[in-house]
Amino acid sequence: MTLPRIAIIGFAHSPNVVGTHGTTNGVEMLIPCFSKLYAELGITRTDIDFWCSGSSDYLAGRAFSFISAIDSIGAMPPINESHVEMDAAWALYEAWVKIATGEVDLALAYGFGKATAGNSDLTLALQTDPYTVAPLKPDARSLAALQARAGIDAGTWTERDLAEVAARTHGGSADELLAADYVANPLRAHDIAPYTDAAAAVVIASEERARELVANPAFVTGWDHRIDTPNFGARDLTVSPSTTLAGDTAFGDRSRAVDIAELATPYTHQELIVRRALNLPESVRINPSGGLLTGNSLFSGGLQRIGYAAHEILAGNAGSAVAHATSGPLLQQNMVVTLAGDEN
């Protein structure tokens, strides 16, 4: 069975900031995103056939927090809407399936979260095993430090390798960064993405609708997501089999020498893991947007990676791209999306 061609045609996000004064439902962050997309594509909210959101009640601190965010869309006329309790990259996947089945032609996926409203490092402990791990309340950076140490001890990477990733992202030299103090040995501050508040939205469409609205659609050429066990002791933390499998499925027999790769890696060593899992050649530009290291916006960060990758094609800056999103502790769940313009 050959799936219909489907393309990403629009992307907008709010600033990734360390703190906002808005409410936790994301309305203040989402309305400017929607308005930008309406204006750029020449559509209105009633042109959207399907909406899907990604957020977290744990992060917002109240049940059914996504219902409040629907205020940013409007109550009338009624909408066709769904929600995932994950990064909004998975909401976009649901929208893609909705179009692939022929139910709709134009969909919008959005995600939002105020990661700075509480202690996100400890909140993320709630996603670990509820019997053996969560009661210990391990903060996210400490778990990441265990993963980073495992790679160093195995000789898979060095602290300098991590510093070189940070230097490419933040500027400066690896030597300067290595002189900094540890935050969670062997991780330093530059190895850890700061939590930020943000929202993002992506519009996806059938080929016919996409060509009506934009000159150079970013066509989805492959999409897959896979899961590794949440049991840390049952897997090698220095590799990501789920990313490898998702990448193999998404790329198929196509070349991996894409123009850019947007990888959702909130720690420097995780960029090394994902890049190797995807088997990307040195020619690929990694995270031209800055990636999650410039701002870990929970529940929209993965969607932003897909949006940034698509935007480069829409703007004519790239002919092909791959985007990655992750969810769960220590790269437990991974999504890979491959994109290309008409000539690729």
TORLOMAR-6957 format. One record per residue (C-alpha): y, x, z; residue in one letter. Coordinates in nm, 2 decimals, padded with zeros to 4 digits, m for minus. Each point is the difference from the previous one (the first is absolute). Layout:
# TORLOMAR-6957
SITE|Y|X|Z|rest
SITE|Y|X|Z|A
...
# end
This chain:
# TORLOMAR-6957
SITE|Y|X|Z|rest
SITE|00.00|00.00|00.00|M
SITE|00.34|00.13|m00.10|T
SITE|00.28|m00.08|00.24|L
SITE|00.34|m00.12|m00.14|P
SITE|00.28|00.26|00.00|R
SITE|00.22|m00.04|00.30|I
SITE|00.32|00.20|00.08|A
SITE|00.23|00.08|00.28|I
SITE|00.35|m00.09|m00.12|I
SITE|00.23|00.02|00.31|G
SITE|00.04|00.19|00.32|F
SITE|00.25|m00.02|00.28|A
SITE|00.01|00.13|00.36|H
SITE|00.24|00.00|00.29|S
SITE|00.11|00.34|00.15|P
SITE|m00.26|00.17|00.21|N
SITE|00.19|00.04|00.32|V
SITE|m00.09|00.12|00.35|V
SITE|00.14|m00.32|00.16|G
SITE|00.14|m00.33|m00.11|T
SITE|00.17|m00.27|00.20|H
SITE|m00.15|m00.29|m00.18|G
SITE|m00.28|m00.22|00.13|T
SITE|m00.36|00.09|m00.03|T
SITE|m00.08|m00.26|m00.27|N
SITE|00.14|00.21|m00.28|G
SITE|00.22|m00.27|m00.16|V
SITE|00.31|00.22|00.01|E
SITE|m00.18|00.28|m00.17|M
SITE|m00.18|m00.23|m00.26|L
SITE|00.29|m00.21|m00.14|I
SITE|00.18|00.30|m00.16|P
SITE|m00.33|00.11|m00.16|C
SITE|m00.07|m00.34|m00.15|F
SITE|00.36|m00.04|m00.12|S
SITE|m00.02|00.34|m00.17|K
SITE|m00.32|m00.09|m00.18|L
SITE|00.14|m00.34|m00.11|Y
SITE|00.31|00.16|m00.15|A
SITE|m00.19|00.29|m00.17|E
SITE|m00.26|m00.22|m00.16|L
SITE|00.22|m00.30|m00.07|G
SITE|m00.22|m00.24|00.19|I
SITE|00.03|m00.23|00.30|T
SITE|m00.22|m00.06|00.29|R
SITE|m00.16|m00.31|m00.17|T
SITE|m00.12|00.22|m00.28|D
SITE|m00.24|00.17|00.24|I
SITE|m00.34|m00.16|m00.02|D
SITE|m00.16|00.17|00.30|F
SITE|00.13|00.18|00.31|W
SITE|m00.21|00.23|00.22|C
SITE|00.12|00.19|00.31|S
SITE|m00.13|00.28|00.22|G
SITE|00.11|00.04|00.36|S
SITE|m00.14|00.02|00.35|S
SITE|00.03|m00.23|00.30|D
SITE|m00.07|00.30|00.23|Y
SITE|00.30|00.18|m00.14|L
SITE|00.22|m00.30|00.02|A
SITE|m00.12|m00.10|00.34|G
SITE|m00.06|m00.36|m00.07|R
SITE|m00.26|m00.22|m00.17|A
SITE|00.04|m00.11|m00.36|F
SITE|00.30|00.22|m00.05|S
SITE|m00.03|m00.02|m00.38|F
SITE|00.09|m00.37|00.02|I
SITE|00.35|00.09|00.11|S
SITE|00.04|00.24|m00.29|A
SITE|m00.04|m00.28|m00.24|I
SITE|00.35|m00.10|00.09|D
SITE|00.11|00.27|m00.24|S
SITE|m00.16|m00.19|m00.28|I
SITE|00.11|m00.35|00.08|G
SITE|m00.18|m00.31|00.11|A
SITE|00.05|m00.22|m00.30|M
SITE|m00.15|m00.05|m00.25|P
SITE|m00.34|00.09|00.16|P
SITE|m00.15|00.33|m00.11|I
SITE|m00.35|00.13|m00.07|N
SITE|m00.04|00.27|00.28|E
SITE|m00.25|00.22|00.17|S
SITE|00.00|00.28|00.25|H
SITE|m00.20|00.31|00.10|V
SITE|00.01|00.17|00.34|E
SITE|00.02|00.34|m00.16|M
SITE|00.24|00.22|m00.20|D
SITE|00.15|m00.21|m00.28|A
SITE|m00.18|00.22|m00.26|A
SITE|m00.29|m00.23|00.08|W
SITE|00.22|m00.31|m00.05|A
SITE|00.08|00.14|m00.34|L
SITE|m00.37|00.04|m00.07|Y
SITE|m00.05|m00.37|00.08|E
SITE|00.29|m00.09|m00.24|A
SITE|m00.17|00.21|m00.27|W
SITE|m00.32|m00.19|00.05|V
SITE|00.18|m00.32|m00.02|K
SITE|00.15|00.09|m00.34|I
SITE|m00.33|00.15|m00.12|A
SITE|m00.18|m00.33|00.06|T
SITE|00.26|m00.18|m00.21|G
SITE|00.14|m00.21|00.29|E
SITE|00.36|00.13|m00.03|V
SITE|00.21|00.21|m00.23|D
SITE|00.27|00.14|00.24|L
SITE|m00.05|00.10|00.36|A
SITE|00.20|00.18|00.27|L
SITE|m00.15|00.20|00.28|A
SITE|00.20|00.11|00.30|Y
SITE|m00.04|00.18|00.33|G
SITE|00.21|00.07|00.30|F
SITE|m00.01|00.14|00.35|G
SITE|00.22|00.13|00.28|K
SITE|m00.21|00.30|00.10|A
SITE|00.28|00.13|00.24|T
SITE|00.00|m00.32|00.21|A
SITE|m00.26|00.14|00.23|G
SITE|m00.24|00.28|00.05|N
SITE|m00.17|00.00|m00.34|S
SITE|m00.22|00.30|00.08|D
SITE|m00.16|m00.20|00.28|L
SITE|00.00|m00.33|m00.19|T
SITE|m00.21|00.16|m00.27|L
SITE|m00.27|00.07|00.26|A
SITE|m00.08|m00.37|m00.02|L
SITE|m00.16|00.05|m00.34|Q
SITE|m00.26|00.25|00.14|T
SITE|m00.34|m00.10|00.13|D
SITE|00.06|m00.25|00.28|P
SITE|m00.29|00.12|00.22|Y
SITE|00.00|00.38|m00.02|T
SITE|00.34|00.11|m00.12|V
SITE|00.28|m00.26|00.05|A
SITE|m00.05|m00.01|00.38|P
SITE|00.10|00.37|00.00|L
SITE|00.33|m00.09|m00.17|K
SITE|00.01|00.30|m00.23|P
SITE|00.34|00.03|m00.17|D
SITE|m00.01|00.04|m00.38|A
SITE|00.15|00.35|00.00|R
SITE|m00.26|00.13|00.24|S
SITE|m00.28|m00.14|m00.22|L
SITE|00.17|00.16|m00.31|A
SITE|00.02|00.33|00.19|A
SITE|m00.38|m00.02|00.06|L
SITE|m00.04|m00.04|m00.38|Q
SITE|00.23|00.28|m00.08|A
SITE|m00.18|00.23|00.25|R
SITE|m00.33|m00.09|m00.16|A
SITE|00.12|00.12|m00.34|G
SITE|00.14|00.32|00.14|I
SITE|m00.32|00.08|00.19|D
SITE|m00.20|m00.07|m00.31|A
SITE|00.22|00.23|m00.21|G
SITE|00.09|m00.29|m00.23|T
SITE|00.37|00.05|00.05|W
SITE|00.24|00.21|00.21|T
SITE|00.32|m00.07|00.20|E
SITE|00.19|00.17|m00.29|R
SITE|m00.15|m00.25|m00.24|D
SITE|00.14|m00.28|00.21|L
SITE|00.34|00.17|00.02|A
SITE|00.01|00.04|m00.38|E
SITE|m00.05|m00.38|m00.04|V
SITE|00.28|m00.06|00.25|A
SITE|00.23|00.26|m00.17|A
SITE|m00.04|m00.17|m00.34|R
SITE|00.09|m00.33|00.17|T
SITE|00.28|00.09|00.24|H
SITE|00.12|00.33|m00.15|G
SITE|00.02|00.34|00.18|G
SITE|m00.27|00.26|00.00|S
SITE|m00.35|m00.01|00.14|A
SITE|00.08|00.30|00.22|D
SITE|00.29|m00.19|00.16|E
SITE|m00.21|m00.31|00.06|L
SITE|m00.29|00.20|00.16|L
SITE|00.24|00.13|00.26|A
SITE|00.05|m00.35|00.14|A
SITE|m00.17|m00.11|00.32|D
SITE|m00.31|m00.22|m00.01|Y
SITE|00.02|m00.37|00.06|V
SITE|m00.37|m00.06|00.01|A
SITE|m00.18|00.33|m00.07|N
SITE|m00.04|00.10|m00.29|P
SITE|00.26|m00.25|m00.12|L
SITE|00.37|00.06|00.01|R
SITE|00.28|m00.25|m00.04|A
SITE|00.03|00.06|m00.37|H
SITE|m00.38|m00.07|m00.04|D
SITE|00.05|m00.36|00.13|I
SITE|00.18|m00.28|m00.18|A
SITE|00.26|m00.17|00.21|P
SITE|m00.04|m00.37|00.05|Y
SITE|00.25|m00.21|m00.19|T
SITE|00.10|m00.37|m00.05|D
SITE|m00.01|m00.13|m00.35|A
SITE|m00.11|m00.27|m00.24|A
SITE|m00.11|00.03|m00.36|A
SITE|m00.09|m00.24|m00.29|A
SITE|m00.18|00.04|m00.33|V
SITE|m00.01|m00.24|m00.29|V
SITE|m00.32|00.00|m00.21|I
SITE|m00.07|m00.20|m00.31|A
SITE|m00.24|m00.08|m00.29|S
SITE|00.06|00.20|m00.31|E
SITE|00.18|m00.28|m00.19|E
SITE|00.23|m00.08|00.29|R
SITE|00.06|00.37|00.07|A
SITE|00.11|00.06|m00.36|R
SITE|00.24|m00.29|00.02|E
SITE|00.18|00.15|00.31|L
SITE|00.00|00.38|m00.04|V
SITE|00.00|00.26|m00.28|A
SITE|m00.26|00.24|00.14|N
SITE|m00.25|m00.17|00.23|P
SITE|m00.21|00.22|00.23|A
SITE|m00.35|m00.12|m00.09|F
SITE|m00.28|00.01|00.26|V
SITE|m00.28|00.21|m00.15|T
SITE|m00.22|00.01|00.30|G
SITE|m00.01|m00.13|00.36|W
SITE|m00.25|00.04|00.28|D
SITE|m00.01|00.03|00.38|H
SITE|m00.29|00.12|00.22|R
SITE|m00.07|00.04|00.37|I
SITE|m00.15|00.28|00.22|D
SITE|m00.15|m00.07|00.34|T
SITE|00.25|m00.03|00.29|P
SITE|m00.24|00.21|00.21|N
SITE|00.17|00.34|00.01|F
SITE|m00.32|00.17|00.10|G
SITE|m00.19|m00.13|m00.29|A
SITE|00.22|00.15|m00.28|R
SITE|00.14|00.33|m00.10|D
SITE|00.37|m00.03|00.08|L
SITE|00.10|00.27|m00.25|T
SITE|m00.10|m00.20|m00.30|V
SITE|00.05|m00.36|m00.12|S
SITE|m00.30|m00.14|m00.18|P
SITE|00.16|m00.34|m00.03|S
SITE|00.30|00.15|m00.19|T
SITE|m00.24|00.19|m00.23|T
SITE|m00.19|m00.32|m00.08|L
SITE|00.31|m00.21|m00.05|A
SITE|00.15|00.28|m00.22|G
SITE|m00.32|00.03|m00.21|D
SITE|00.00|m00.38|m00.06|T
SITE|00.38|m00.03|m00.07|A
SITE|00.01|00.30|m00.24|F
SITE|m00.33|m00.06|m00.17|G
SITE|m00.03|00.25|m00.28|D
SITE|00.38|00.04|m00.04|R
SITE|00.17|00.33|00.05|S
SITE|00.13|00.07|00.35|R
SITE|00.29|00.20|m00.14|A
SITE|00.24|m00.28|00.07|V
SITE|00.37|00.08|00.02|D
SITE|00.05|m00.10|00.37|I
SITE|m00.20|m00.09|00.30|A
SITE|00.14|m00.20|00.30|E
SITE|m00.22|00.05|00.30|L
SITE|00.02|m00.19|00.32|A
SITE|m00.06|00.29|00.24|T
SITE|00.20|m00.01|00.33|P
SITE|m00.12|00.35|00.10|Y
SITE|00.02|00.32|m00.21|T
SITE|m00.37|00.08|00.03|H
SITE|m00.09|m00.35|m00.13|Q
SITE|00.18|00.07|m00.32|E
SITE|m00.24|00.29|m00.05|L
SITE|m00.29|m00.23|00.07|I
SITE|00.10|m00.27|m00.24|V
SITE|00.11|00.23|m00.28|R
SITE|m00.34|00.18|00.01|R
SITE|m00.18|m00.34|00.02|A
SITE|00.17|m00.11|m00.31|L
SITE|m00.06|00.33|m00.17|N
SITE|00.36|00.02|m00.13|L
SITE|00.09|00.31|m00.21|P
SITE|00.29|00.22|00.10|E
SITE|00.22|m00.14|m00.28|S
SITE|00.03|m00.34|00.18|V
SITE|00.33|m00.05|00.18|R
SITE|m00.08|m00.11|00.35|I
SITE|00.22|m00.25|00.18|N
SITE|00.33|00.04|m00.20|P
SITE|00.13|m00.28|00.23|S
SITE|m00.05|00.21|00.31|G
SITE|m00.31|m00.20|00.10|G
SITE|m00.08|m00.13|00.35|L
SITE|00.11|00.33|00.15|L
SITE|00.36|m00.11|m00.05|T
SITE|m00.06|m00.33|00.18|G
SITE|m00.32|m00.17|00.11|N
SITE|00.09|m00.37|m00.05|S
SITE|m00.31|m00.17|00.13|L
SITE|m00.12|m00.29|m00.22|F
SITE|00.23|00.08|m00.29|S
SITE|m00.06|00.37|m00.04|G
SITE|m00.31|m00.03|m00.22|G
SITE|00.17|m00.27|m00.21|L
SITE|00.30|00.23|m00.04|Q
SITE|m00.23|00.27|m00.14|R
SITE|m00.12|m00.24|m00.27|I
SITE|00.35|m00.11|m00.06|G
SITE|00.14|00.35|m00.04|Y
SITE|m00.28|00.10|m00.24|A
SITE|00.06|m00.31|m00.21|A
SITE|00.38|00.05|00.01|H
SITE|m00.04|00.35|m00.16|E
SITE|m00.18|m00.16|m00.30|I
SITE|00.24|m00.30|m00.02|L
SITE|00.30|00.25|00.00|A
SITE|m00.16|00.21|m00.27|G
SITE|m00.04|00.30|00.23|N
SITE|m00.38|00.01|m00.02|A
SITE|m00.27|m00.12|m00.23|G
SITE|m00.28|m00.02|00.25|S
SITE|m00.04|m00.01|00.38|A
SITE|m00.24|m00.05|00.29|V
SITE|00.09|m00.16|00.33|A
SITE|m00.19|00.01|00.33|H
SITE|00.02|m00.22|00.31|A
SITE|m00.18|00.03|00.33|T
SITE|m00.08|m00.22|00.30|S
SITE|m00.19|00.05|00.32|G
SITE|m00.03|00.32|00.21|P
SITE|m00.03|00.34|m00.17|L
SITE|m00.02|m00.12|m00.36|L
SITE|m00.28|m00.25|00.08|Q
SITE|00.10|m00.24|m00.29|Q
SITE|00.14|00.12|m00.33|N
SITE|00.13|m00.16|m00.31|M
SITE|00.07|00.17|m00.34|V
SITE|00.19|m00.15|m00.28|V
SITE|00.05|00.16|m00.35|T
SITE|00.29|m00.09|m00.21|L
SITE|00.12|00.07|m00.36|A
SITE|00.26|m00.09|m00.25|G
SITE|m00.07|m00.13|m00.35|D
SITE|m00.06|00.34|m00.15|E
SITE|m00.25|00.13|00.26|N
# end
